[in-house]
Structure formats: structure tokens, C-alpha cells
Amino acid sequence: MVRIINRFLVLLFLLVVITSCSNDPQYELVIAHGRVIDPETKLDGIRYVGINTGTISQISQQPLRGLKTIDASGLVVAPGFIDVHSHTPTLLGQHVNLLDGVTTQLDLEAGSFPVSFYGEHFRDGAQINYGSSVGHWAVRTKVIEGIDMPYIFSGNKVLTMAGPTWMETATAEQIEQMRVLLNRGLDEGGLGIGVLLDYMTKAVSDAELRMLFEVASARDVPIYIHVRRGYTGDPAGLIEVIDLAVETGAPLFVCHITHNAMGSIGDWLAMIDEANLAGANITTETLSYAAGGTSISADVFRRRDWKGIFDISYEDVQWVATGEWLTKDTWDRYAEEQPTGMVNHHYVKEDWVETALQWPRMMVSTDALPAIDTSIPTNPNIAGTFSRVLGHYVRERKILSLQEGLAKLSLYQAQWMEQASPLFKKKGRIQLGADGDIVIFDPKTVAANAVYGDPYLQPTGIVHVLVAGEVVVKDSVRIEGISPGKKLLGSISP
């Protein structure tokens, strides 16, 4: 009898232990009841997502237990958005990007050199992931002028696109010096090579441009190019880089194609399709806002017939710092007195953007201008690019499905960037083992509110944002005091 009682007590004890253990939380964070969308696997259903140590550890149709839980009922759970073309690695840029669902912010068009400098404003920690390409212009500045200007702004210095770097042709010896420094930048973790070709359109020779493609090909990393601009969609600049991509095999990324192709956007995309069918590796991006934004000292304004190229005049251009529409007199005064100032030039048509968005592998980016303080206006791209796609082009215009829209905001960027760094294999997805970079939004209300002249207005409907599994935006409010963001680097040579 005693033996039977002892066995019963042992079984009861084991049952209590098992029950107790089974009630212990299994995950640091659980996202419950959300409509989980993974653009790569085409998952679209109500799921529970369990996150441990910054990584998605479980995706289940059954409830999961966590130390913390986010109730995502009625909301979409999607990969955090990846901005591959941003010029605002600042605390304010980080803030407004996160409120728009961006979890990774990269400057791949301009880039930096040395790459170790990039992220100056994040030295005390970042809430967003960030990284840059190797900036050809910065390398060129060092070789031709002997000046170190590691990024488009550095401390109190702001880049002025004047001087020999932007106007003088390099010698054969200087081109080889650039080759060495570009490789050094890639060795240090640059995410490819960024080329502001249109800003030095007459300075860069065929030999120098070929060298850039040769380095990208030899290192098997992408080259990101703002192509030389012609009159109203002249494709000569595109053809130039396509030919080099085909010849060298370098992965080519054509920056903001809609703003260069203009009304010829369909023809430009067809050229890329044809080259890819022939074995090239070329992709591109578009913005979701229509105006272009850049420095008033840009080559196209300083030395070319910008009114003919863009088919606009002074009254179509805004001075970013004040939002005022310019005249010839105010243009001339600002160009003389504030050559580092920014302008928004309004020339892009809505149907051009819609054509671009419907290209199967199109990516969306901000091309956000530097933002330091809310008292100094910028363009609205910084605060509303991604929510605008979801609200305007997915829900209202219906030119994209929600699944397609999300792929263009995260997955395609991650897949392309895998060529630059293996880190991106874990981004842009809601899958087991993926990074916990996640945006949770309301598909019925998500919308951009930022507009030209009032660029920092927060979007509607971006509810929660996670970076590396940590909640950095909760109930549409950014949380202070945590820094889960990381600087993302390419493969670094030993």
C-alpha cells in the first residue's frame, strides 16, 4: 500500500513539474493574433510569432506564451522596411524613419569613405540598422584634391559640389589610386560602390567609369549609379551603364530610375529587362513622392540646361529650407549665397511612378535629404515614403496587392543586398531564423501625412516597430533609451 502511495506521489509530483514547466513563458516576446505576411514564402494568415534573442524563433497557428505580448489583432505583421537610398543618418532621420516602419537605413548612392566614419550621429547607439557603400566621390576628393570629406556632411562641414573633384578629368595614375582606395573601402565593409555620376558628368572619363565597374565585378558587389542625365528621358546615360554591366558582369543598381527616365520610364525598364534576359544583373528603384530633391549646386543646375532637361522653370522649384517657390531672382541669390542649400524640383508625373511601381522587381526608397532639426524643413520622403505606398498605391489606387507592395518595401532590397553582405539573408522576411526587424500596421488606415512644406508629419497606421526583436515604436510612439540597431557591413577582408 505504501509503495502504491509513493508511486502516486511521484506521479503527482511529475505532473505538477510538467504543468509548471509548460506554463513557463517560452519566448521573450510574442506577437499574437496578427495577419502575418512574408513576401518570400507568400505566407498570409493569422499567426503567432515568437521572438528570442532578436530572432524569429517560432511562427505558429497555435497560441504562444511570452514574457511580453503584443496583441496584433486586425493588424498586419510584416518585415521591417529597408531603405536602400537615404542621405540622413541622423537622430532626427532615424526618428521619422522608424515612425514610417523603416528598420534599416542605407546610403548606397552617395556612400562614404572611409566607411568607418559613416553613422557619425549614431556613435552613442542607434535604434535603426544602418550602413553605406564606398563613396566614389569621397575617394575622388581624396585623390584629386587631397581632401578628406568622408560623407556629404561631417561635423559642421557640408559638401559643396564644386572644385576639381566635380569638374576635372582624372589622370591614369589617379584612376589607379582610386582603384586602390575603393578596394580598401570594400575591405573595411562597404556595401558596394556608390557613384554620383550625374553630379560630375563631364569629369568622369570612360576609363574611370570602366574602372569602377571592374572593381565591382572583381569583388562581386553591386555598383549603385545616379546615371548621367539627358534631356527629358534621353536613355544614353542608361545605355552607357547597361553596356558596362553586360561587359563586366558587375551587379548594377540604377538609382531613382523614374526621376531620370521621366516619360520614357517604360522604355528604360524594357532595356533593363532585355539586358537581364541576356545575362546581366541589373535592378532599380523608384520614389513614392514625385519631386526631385538635391543641392542647388548640383552639376545639372550649375552647368547644364536644367530647365530644358526637366521641362520646368523657376516657379516649379521650392527652396527646401523655407518651402518658398522660387523666381529667377531668388534662385540666383540662393545659388550665390547658399550653395549647400537644397531644392525640391517638381517635374515627375504620377503615371510615371505608377509605371515604375508595377515593374516586377521594383524597389521603393526615400532618397531622403539630410535632416538635423525639425525647424529646418526637408522633403516629405523622409517621413512618408513607405506608408504612402501602402496607403496610396496599394489601398487607394490598387495598382499593387498588399503582398506585392510589401515585397517592394523589404524583400527585394534584402535579396539584392545579399550580394553585398550575408547579413541581409536574415532581413526582409518573416521566417524562422530571420532577424526580428518587424513592422506592425493597420492596412485599413495606413497613410502618409507628410507633404512638401510640412515634411515631418507622422504617418497614420504604423502601430508598432521592432528592431532586433526590441520594440522601438509602441502604439505609434518611438521609445527612448534603447539602441538595438547595428551598423551593417559587407564581407570584411582579414
Secondary structure, DSSP 4 states (H G I P E B T S, - for coil): -HHHHHHHHHHHHHHHHHHHHHHS--EEEEEEEEEEEETTTTEEEEEEEEEETTEEEEEESS---EEEEEE-TT-EEEEPEEESBB---SHHHHHHHHHTTEEEEEEEEEEESSGGGS-GGGTT--SSEEEEEEEHHHHHHHHHH-----SSEETTEE----SHHHHPPPPHHHHHHHHHHHHHHHHTT--SEEE-GGGGTTTS-HHHHHHHHHHHHHHT--EEE-PPP-GGG-THHHHHHHHHHHHH---EEETTHHHHHGGGHHHHHHHHHHHHHTT--EEEEE-SS-SEEEETTSHHHHTS-HHHHHT--GGGEEETTTTEEP-HHHHHHHHHH-TT-EEEE----HHHHHHHHTSTT-EE---BPP---TTS---THHHHHHHHIIIIIIIIS-SS-HHHHHIIIIIHHHHHHTTT-GGGGGSS--STT-B--EEEE-TTT-B---BTTBTTPPPBSEEEEEETTEEEEETTEEPPS-----B---PPP-
